[in-house]
């Protein structure tokens, strides 16, 4: 299980859990009060991790998570070293304008590390040789390249915004689970109203945001008979079976049973990402990169106190 440990001594074998998600009743507090407490805990998390290292660098994207960490750190270190990646070929997901604006606002040294397709492809074999499991996404390949470059420059740590999506409900996909909560609670008027903004701000030609898309999601991945019960995304789970050995009988591959401890579809989705689907494989891959390069990666959003506070308003 993710988040568990094994302790072996001469006389015993003990297993336990580092932590589990705890939800407190904050109904008596305003959103402003909860927000202030969340920011306070995030500031403490950044400060505690800064005290552990000598020459940190900070990854920076156009999103809120990494930029928030870098901004908070700048209040302590003064002029942080900001690390961004650029690619040697045009990409439809160019964030350079937004990153440039943020980097200038934060101040400090801004380093752009160029990444090529060849760099990533050559890293696949090297990663596979040194790791005991596949790399979850290309992002962790790029993380390895960045960590090595940062090590060459004399830095001993990278600060990351990983965990911000889980702490603040920041993924576009999570709208679907929020909408499921609205439908489950009979808040159809609010659902229709919020879908307008969902379509206006997040629709792309590749990923339409329409009522039929939402209803299809509900039919396949939400069980309205049991509040909060999220079902397995069958298409996503099966999509990579083609890369498996032909000796593996696909029909015998067990289907995972999703853990749904809460009555909110959104909270259960975030819980699954935090403890099972998203965060654990990324952490394992980036820990491998840390062992290889000697550069620690630190995650202020994944501090237990930050995560617990972030989950409360849901």
N, C-alpha and C positions, 0 to 999 in steps of 0.2 A: 504493500500500500504506500502511496506517496506520503511523505512527511513522517515516516516511521523510522525507528532505529533498532538495531540489534546489538545487544551487549553480551559478550561471551566471557565468562570467567572459568576458573578451574572447577567450580562447583555448580554453575548454573548457566542457563541461556535465558535471557530476558528480552522481550520486545516491548516497545512502547511507542507513543506518538509524541512528536515535538509539540504539536499544537492542533487544535481543531477550531472551526469557525464558531464564534459565540456571538449571538445577537442579543443586544440589550434593548429594553423598552425605553426609547427616548421620546415617547409621545408628548412629554411635558416640555420638550425643548423646541425652540424655533429652528427653521432651516439655517438662519444666520448663526445661531449659537453652535449648531452642529458643524457648520462650515468653518467657523473660527477654531473649534477644537481639532478638526481634521488638519487644518493648516499648521496649528501649533505642534501637533504630533509629527507632521512631516518635516517641519523645521528641526525638531529634535533628532529625528532619524538621520537627516543629512549631516547634522553637526556631529553626531556620535560616530558616523562612518568616516567623516573627514579626520577625526582624531586618530583613526587607525592607520592612516597612510601618510606618506611624506610628499609625494609629487603626483597628485591625481590629474586625470584628464576627464573630460565630460563629453559623452556622445550627444549629438544634437540633431534633431529632425525638425520638421515643420509642425509637429504635434505638440500638445500641451504637456505631456508627461516629462520628456527629457528636458524641455526648456524650463519647466518649473523647477526641476532639480538643479539645473545649472544656475538659474536666477537666485535660488536660495543659497547655493554654495558661494556665489559671488560676494555675498554679504560677509562671508568669513574669509575667503582666500583673496578677495580683492579683484584680481584679474585672472580668471580661470582659463585654462587651455581647452578650447572647444574643438571637437573632432566631428567632421562630417565626411560623407563619402560622395564622390562624384564618379560618373561612369564615362568610359571612352567612346560611347555611342549614344545618340539621342534616345530619350525614353519619354513615353507619354506621362510618366509620373515624376516629372522634374519639379522638385521642391526648392530649388536654389533661391528663388526670389524671397520666399517666406523665411527660409533659413538665414539668408543674408540680413534681413530686417531684424530677426531675433538676435543674431550674433552681434550686430552693431549695438543693439540696445543693452545687451549684457556687458559688452566690452571684453577685454582680454585678448589672448592670442587665438586666432581662428585658423585651424589646419584642415585642409581638404585632402583626403586620401583618395587617389584615383584607383578605381576598380575596373578590371577588364574581364570579359567572359573567360579568357584563358586563365586568369588568376583563380576564378571560382572553380573551373573544371579541374585544374591541377590540384586544387585543395581537396577534392572529393576523395581521391585515392589516399592522400596523406591522412585525412580525417578517419577514413575507414580502418586504416592500419592501426592507428593509435587508440581508437574508441571501441567499446564493446557493444555499440548499437548504432543504427543509422542516424545521420544528422537530420533533425526534424524539418528544417526549412533552409533555403539559401541564405537567409539572414544570419544564421549561425556560422555559415561558411565565411561570410563577409566579416562577421565578428572576429573570427580567427585571424584574418588578414589585418584587420584594424588593430587587434591586440598585439600582434607581432610588430607592427610599425610603431605603435605607442611604446612598446618595450625598447625598441631600437633608439627611440628619442629620450629614453631615460625615465619614463613614467612608471610608477609601480601600481597604478590602479586606474580603472575605468568606471565612471559612474553611469548608470543606465536608468532609463525611465520604465523598464519592464515592471509590470504589476500595476501600472497606472490605470490600464483599462479595467482590470478586475476591481480596483479600489474605487474607481469613479464611474464605472459603467460607460466606458468610452468607445466600445466597438459598435460599428454600424449595425452588425447582425443582432445586437442586443435589443434593438427596437422591437424586433419580432416577439421577443419574450415579454417585453413591457406591454405590447399590444395584447398578448395572451392574458396577462393579468387584468387588463381593462375589460376584455371580453368575459373573463371568468367572474369578475365583480359586477357585471351588468352595466358597466360605464360606456355604453355604446356611443353616446354623443361625444364624449371625450375622445374615444377611439377614432371616430370619423374626423374630428377636428385635428388631432395630432397627425393623422395620416396625410393631411394636406402639406404640412411642413416636411414630413418624411419624404414625400414625393418631390417637393420643390427643391430641397437642399441636397438630397442624396441619390436621386435617380441618375443613372448613366445608361447609354445604349446597351452596354453589356449586362448591366444589372438593373432591370426595370423595377420600379416600386409602385405596384398596382394592387387593387383589391384582390384580383385573382391570384397574384403571387402570395399575398398574405393568407388567403383562404387555403391555398395548396399547402403552405407551411403548417397551418393549424391541423389540416387533415392528416399529415404525415408525421409530425413531430410533437404534437401537443395532445395530451389526454385530459379532456375537460371533465371526465368522470371522476378524476382524482386531482383536486387542486394542487398545482405545483408540479405535477408529474410530467417531466420532459422525456420524450422518446428518442431512441437512437436515430441519428441521421444516416439512413441506410445507404443513400447514394454516396455520401462522403466516405463512409466506412468501406464500401466496396470498390471505390474508384482506383485504388492502387493495387488491387489483387493481381493485375497483369505483370507486375514486377516480381512476383513470388516464383519460387522454383516450381516447375511443372510436376514435381513429385509430391507437392502439397495438394491434398484433396480439399478444394475450396469449401465444399459442402460440410466438411467436418470442422471448419474454423468456427470456434464458439463466438456467439454474439455477446458483447459485454452488457451487463445489466447496469444501467445508469443509476447513480445514487441521487435520490431526491429527498433530502431530509426536511425541506421547508415547504410551506404552502404557497410560495410565490414562484412562478415559472422563471422570472428574471433572476431571483436570488439563487435558484437551483442551477441555472445556466452558469452564472458567475462562479458558484461553488465548484461545479464540474471543471470549468476552465482552470481554476486555481489549484485544485488538488489532483486532477486527473489528466485532462485533455491537452492543455496548453502549457502551463507554467512548468510542470515537472520535466518533460522532455527537453524544453529549452534550457532549463537550469543545468541538466545533466550535460548537454552539449557544450554550454559555455563554461562549465566547470572543467571539462576536458581541455578547452582552449586555455583556461587559466593554468592548468598543470603544465601545458606544453610551452606557453610563452612566459610564465612567471608573473603575469599581470593579473591582479585580482579584479573581478567585476563586482561592483557593489550596487544594491538595489534598494534604495530608500523606500519605495512604495511597498515593498514586500515585508517591511517591518510589521511584526504582529500587531502592534498598537495602531498603526496606520490602516492596515487592512480591516481590523475590527471596526474602527470608526467609520471607514468608508462604506461598510456594509449596512450600517445602522439605518439610514434613511430609506433603504429599499423595503 
